[in-house]
Amino acid sequence: MADNPLVLVINSGSSSLKYQLIEPDSDTERAGGAIQQIGEPSSRVADHEEALRLAFEQLAETGIDLNSCGLWAVGHRVVHGGKDFYRPTLLDDARIAELEKLSALAPLHNPPAVQGIKVARKLLPDVAHIAVFDTAFFHNLPAAAATYAINRELAERWKIRRYGFHGTSHRYVSEQAAAFLGRPQEGLRQIVLHLGNGSSASAIADGRPVDTSMGLTPLEGLVMGTRSGDIDPGVISYLWRAANMSVDAIESMLNHQSGVWGLAGERDFRKLHAMIESGDVAAKLAYDVFIHRLRKYIGAYLAVLERTDVITFTAGIGENDPVTRHDALAGLERLGIVLDERRNLDDASGARLISTDDSPIAVLVIPTNEELAIARDCVEVLAGS
């Protein structure tokens, strides 16, 4: 292995490309950036190839030449790995073809990821390209948690199960929580709350997930920025029949025009709080719905785990919004959760304790770092190959 190997981590979305150049051995981000509005009429970036070339130009402006800087691998975040892809995977033409077949499971997320992989391999043909899957951490969910109560043969034929997402974040944060507490993961029971524009919760025992809020797709579970989260499936057939909406239109509405934005017309929680303070009734309802769903999942996972040692908040809202953290846990002292209001309001960065010293359940805030986790996975794959 090269000394201080560099890994370029790429996250290709439908209209965006985010990148970070990371030195995993020292946990150092050397550079990073994002290209937005790919392919949109107002953008000068027509496609992902132009976006990646622009990213290389941005890196060059900082003095980094990817062809001579010691780049060891390119790590690609892929949302859905299906049943077969649950380990970091060294990519070749055959495996990319298999990934393309998974697009039906994640039509909004996997096609741009595969496009990003193809472009990156074309522009960086002499380094290893490795896919890391959002679903991987939840691959071995207990059958009772992974199984939908629908016709078994139909589910098996069409690979319908609860896959879970944000797995790279939940794995990284749960590992960091154990390290922060100075305890091994074995014997530790955790609830991780990844709260951002996309939000998810997980229950983790002994370092292994036993439940998670997202399911076949990232649509299930908590209320999110623009996604509905849990919804009666009868709503879909009702809108199809009564409102004459197509399945595609309903799916688009549930993913892009629902959640907090669908209720309040805003998804930025900083603006949402300001709207609530100004008396906006719709904003207050949107926030209350978000908190109500979140508290339901916290209560459910307390029951699933039977004993909980630590609850950790992460991602944009979880790390930066003390009001949401307070409201999520308010009144749960009898369940062993005692928040320290001073610590919760402290705007310090980094991993920190926000419960009282004598709270039976520790409450933490830990910044997630999915890119670093992906870079580490890439190094492990190549070191073992």
C-alpha positions in Angstrom: 0.0 0.0 0.0 1.2 3.5 -0.8 2.1 5.8 2.1 -0.8 8.0 3.0 -3.0 6.8 0.1 -5.6 9.3 -1.3 -9.1 8.3 -2.1 -11.5 10.4 -4.2 -15.1 9.9 -3.0 -17.8 10.6 -5.4 -21.5 10.9 -4.7 -23.5 11.3 -8.0 -27.0 12.5 -7.8 -29.5 13.1 -10.6 -28.5 16.7 -10.9 -25.5 17.0 -8.7 -22.0 15.6 -8.1 -20.3 15.9 -4.8 -16.7 15.0 -4.3 -14.0 14.8 -1.6 -10.4 13.9 -1.8 -9.5 12.1 1.5 -6.4 10.8 3.2 -8.0 8.0 5.2 -5.0 7.2 7.3 -5.0 10.7 8.9 -8.8 11.3 8.6 -7.9 14.4 6.5 -10.0 15.9 3.8 -7.6 17.4 1.3 -10.2 19.1 -0.9 -13.9 18.8 -1.8 -16.7 20.5 -3.6 -20.0 20.0 -5.4 -21.3 20.6 -8.9 -25.0 21.5 -8.9 -27.8 21.7 -11.5 -26.3 19.2 -13.9 -28.3 19.0 -17.1 -30.7 21.8 -16.1 -31.6 24.5 -18.7 -29.9 27.2 -16.7 -26.7 25.3 -16.1 -23.5 25.3 -18.3 -22.9 21.7 -17.1 -24.7 19.4 -19.5 -24.0 16.0 -18.0 -22.0 14.1 -15.4 -18.9 13.9 -17.6 -18.7 17.6 -17.8 -19.4 17.8 -14.1 -16.5 15.5 -13.3 -14.2 17.3 -15.6 -15.2 20.5 -13.9 -14.5 18.9 -10.5 -11.0 18.0 -11.7 -10.5 21.6 -12.8 -11.5 22.8 -9.4 -9.1 20.4 -7.8 -6.3 21.6 -10.1 -7.0 25.2 -9.0 -6.1 24.1 -5.5 -2.8 22.6 -6.8 -4.0 18.9 -6.9 -3.4 16.9 -10.1 -5.3 13.6 -9.8 -2.9 12.0 -12.2 0.2 12.7 -10.0 -1.1 13.2 -6.5 -0.9 9.5 -5.5 -4.6 8.7 -6.0 -5.2 5.1 -5.0 -8.9 4.6 -5.5 -12.2 6.2 -6.3 -15.0 5.4 -3.9 -18.6 5.7 -5.2 -21.6 6.0 -3.0 -24.4 3.8 -4.4 -27.8 4.0 -2.6 -29.2 0.5 -3.3 -27.2 -2.7 -3.4 -30.2 -5.1 -3.5 -29.7 -8.5 -2.0 -26.4 -9.3 -3.7 -24.2 -6.2 -3.1 -23.6 -5.7 0.6 -19.8 -5.4 0.8 -17.6 -2.6 -0.7 -17.2 -3.9 -4.3 -14.3 -3.5 -6.7 -16.0 -2.5 -10.0 -15.6 -4.0 -13.4 -17.8 -4.1 -16.5 -19.7 -7.1 -15.3 -20.5 -5.7 -11.8 -21.6 -2.4 -13.3 -24.0 -4.3 -15.5 -25.4 -6.0 -12.4 -25.8 -2.6 -10.7 -27.7 -1.3 -13.7 -30.3 -4.1 -13.1 -31.0 -2.7 -9.6 -32.3 0.6 -11.0 -35.9 -0.6 -10.7 -35.4 -0.8 -6.9 -34.1 2.7 -6.7 -35.0 4.6 -10.0 -34.3 8.0 -8.4 -30.9 7.2 -7.0 -29.1 4.3 -8.7 -29.1 5.5 -12.4 -27.1 8.7 -11.7 -24.7 6.7 -9.4 -24.0 4.2 -12.2 -23.6 7.1 -14.7 -21.1 8.7 -12.3 -19.2 5.4 -12.1 -19.0 5.1 -15.9 -17.8 8.6 -16.3 -15.2 8.3 -13.5 -13.8 5.1 -14.9 -13.5 6.7 -18.3 -11.6 9.7 -16.9 -9.6 7.8 -14.3 -9.0 4.5 -16.0 -5.8 3.6 -14.1 -7.1 3.5 -10.5 -9.4 1.2 -8.7 -13.1 2.1 -8.6 -15.1 0.8 -5.6 -18.8 1.0 -4.8 -20.0 1.4 -1.2 -23.7 0.8 -0.7 -26.1 2.6 1.6 -28.0 -0.6 2.2 -25.0 -2.7 3.2 -25.0 -2.1 6.9 -28.6 -3.4 7.1 -28.1 -6.4 4.9 -28.4 -8.9 7.8 -31.4 -7.3 9.6 -33.3 -9.9 11.6 -36.0 -11.5 9.4 -38.8 -10.1 11.5 -37.5 -6.6 10.9 -36.7 -7.1 7.2 -39.9 -8.8 6.1 -43.0 -7.2 4.8 -46.2 -9.0 5.5 -47.2 -9.5 1.9 -47.5 -12.6 -0.3 -44.2 -14.5 0.2 -43.8 -15.7 -3.3 -44.4 -12.3 -4.8 -41.9 -10.7 -2.4 -39.3 -13.3 -3.2 -39.8 -13.0 -6.9 -39.5 -9.2 -6.9 -36.9 -9.0 -4.1 -39.3 -7.0 -1.9 -37.9 -6.5 1.6 -36.8 -3.8 4.0 -33.3 -2.9 2.9 -32.6 0.2 4.9 -30.6 3.3 3.9 -28.1 5.8 5.2 -26.2 2.6 6.4 -22.7 4.1 6.0 -23.7 7.0 8.3 -25.4 4.7 10.9 -22.4 2.4 10.9 -19.9 5.2 11.3 -21.8 7.1 13.9 -22.5 4.0 16.0 -18.8 3.2 15.9 -17.9 6.7 17.0 -20.5 6.6 19.8 -18.9 3.5 21.2 -15.5 5.1 21.0 -16.7 8.3 22.6 -18.1 6.4 25.5 -15.0 4.3 25.8 -17.0 1.1 25.4 -16.8 -1.8 23.0 -19.7 -2.2 20.6 -20.4 -5.6 22.1 -22.9 -5.2 24.8 -23.8 -1.7 23.7 -27.4 -0.9 22.6 -27.8 2.2 20.6 -30.4 4.3 18.8 -29.0 6.4 16.0 -31.1 9.3 14.6 -29.8 10.6 11.2 -31.8 13.7 10.8 -31.4 15.8 7.7 -33.3 16.5 4.5 -33.4 12.7 4.3 -33.9 11.2 7.8 -33.7 7.7 9.2 -33.4 6.0 12.6 -31.8 2.7 13.5 -31.7 0.4 16.5 -28.3 -1.3 17.0 -27.2 -4.0 19.4 -23.6 -5.2 19.7 -22.7 -3.3 16.6 -25.3 -4.9 14.5 -28.6 -3.2 13.3 -31.8 -4.9 14.5 -34.2 -2.4 13.0 -34.2 0.7 10.8 -36.9 3.1 9.6 -36.3 3.1 5.8 -37.5 0.1 3.8 -37.6 -1.1 0.2 -36.8 2.5 -0.7 -35.7 5.6 1.2 -39.3 6.8 1.3 -40.4 4.8 4.3 -40.1 5.9 7.9 -39.6 9.4 9.4 -41.0 12.5 7.9 -38.3 14.2 5.8 -37.6 17.3 3.9 -39.6 16.5 0.9 -40.5 12.8 1.5 -43.7 11.7 3.3 -42.2 8.8 5.3 -44.7 6.2 6.5 -48.0 6.4 4.8 -51.1 4.2 4.4 -50.5 2.4 1.1 -54.2 2.8 0.5 -53.5 6.5 -0.1 -51.7 5.5 -3.3 -54.6 3.5 -4.8 -57.1 6.2 -3.6 -55.2 9.0 -5.5 -54.9 6.7 -8.5 -58.7 6.1 -8.6 -60.2 9.3 -7.2 -57.7 11.9 -8.3 -56.8 10.2 -11.6 -53.1 10.5 -10.8 -50.6 8.2 -12.4 -48.3 6.0 -10.3 -45.3 8.0 -11.5 -47.1 11.3 -10.4 -47.9 9.8 -7.0 -44.4 8.6 -6.5 -43.0 12.0 -7.5 -45.4 13.7 -5.1 -44.4 11.5 -2.2 -40.7 11.9 -2.8 -40.4 15.5 -3.9 -43.5 17.5 -2.8 -44.3 16.0 0.6 -42.7 15.9 4.0 -42.0 19.1 5.8 -41.9 21.0 2.5 -45.3 19.6 1.4 -46.9 20.8 4.6 -45.2 24.2 5.1 -43.6 25.1 1.8 -40.2 25.1 3.5 -37.7 22.4 4.4 -34.8 24.4 6.0 -35.4 24.0 9.7 -33.7 27.3 10.4 -36.4 29.1 8.3 -39.1 26.7 9.6 -38.4 27.8 13.2 -38.5 31.5 12.2 -41.8 30.9 10.4 -43.2 29.2 13.6 -42.1 32.2 15.7 -43.9 34.5 13.4 -47.1 32.6 13.9 -47.2 30.5 10.7 -49.7 27.8 11.5 -48.7 25.5 8.6 -45.1 25.6 9.7 -46.0 24.7 13.2 -48.1 21.7 12.0 -45.3 20.5 9.8 -42.8 20.6 12.7 -45.2 18.9 15.0 -45.8 16.1 12.5 -42.0 15.7 12.1 -41.5 15.5 15.9 -44.5 13.2 16.5 -43.2 10.7 14.0 -39.6 10.9 15.4 -40.8 10.3 19.0 -42.8 7.3 17.8 -39.7 5.7 16.4 -37.6 6.5 19.5 -40.3 4.8 21.6 -40.5 1.8 19.3 -36.7 1.3 19.3 -36.6 1.6 23.1 -39.0 -1.4 23.1 -37.1 -3.3 20.3 -33.8 -3.0 22.2 -35.4 -3.7 25.6 -32.4 -1.8 27.1 -30.9 1.2 25.6 -27.5 2.7 26.5 -27.1 5.6 24.1 -29.1 7.8 21.7 -27.1 9.7 19.1 -28.2 12.6 16.9 -26.4 13.1 13.6 -26.6 14.8 10.2 -27.6 18.4 9.5 -30.7 18.8 11.7 -29.5 16.3 14.3 -26.1 18.0 14.7 -27.2 21.6 14.6 -30.8 22.0 15.9 -31.0 22.0 19.7 -34.7 22.7 19.6 -35.5 19.6 17.6 -33.3 17.5 19.9 -35.1 18.9 22.9 -38.5 18.3 21.5 -37.7 14.8 20.4 -36.8 13.8 24.0 -38.9 16.1 26.1 -40.7 14.4 29.0 -38.9 11.0 28.6 -37.1 11.2 31.9 -39.1 8.2 33.2 -37.7 6.2 30.3 -34.2 7.0 31.4 -33.5 10.0 29.1 -32.4 13.2 30.9 -31.3 16.0 28.7 -28.9 18.6 30.0 -30.4 21.8 28.6 -27.1 23.8 28.9 -25.1 21.1 27.0 -27.9 20.8 24.4 -27.8 24.5 23.7 -24.0 24.6 23.4 -23.1 25.2 19.8 -19.7 23.4 20.1 -18.7 21.3 17.1 -17.5 17.7 17.3 -18.7 14.7 19.3 -20.3 15.7 22.6 -22.5 14.6 25.5 -25.8 16.5 25.8 -27.5 14.4 28.6 -26.8 14.8 32.3 -24.0 12.9 33.9 -26.4 10.7 35.7 -28.8 10.0 32.8 -29.4 6.3 32.6 -29.3 6.7 28.8 -26.5 8.8 27.4 -27.5 11.3 24.7 -24.8 12.3 22.2 -24.3 14.5 19.2 -21.8 13.0 16.7 -21.1 14.5 13.3 -21.4 12.0 10.6 -18.7 11.5 8.0 -19.9 9.2 5.3 -17.1 10.2 2.9 -14.4 9.2 5.4 -16.2 5.9 6.0 -16.3 5.2 2.2 -12.6 6.1 1.9 -11.7 3.7 4.7 -13.7 0.9 3.0 -11.8 1.5 -0.2 -8.5 1.1 1.5 -9.6 -2.1 3.3 -10.8 -3.6 0.0 -7.5 -2.9 -1.8 -5.4 -3.9 1.2 -7.1 -7.2 1.2 -7.1 -7.8 -2.6 
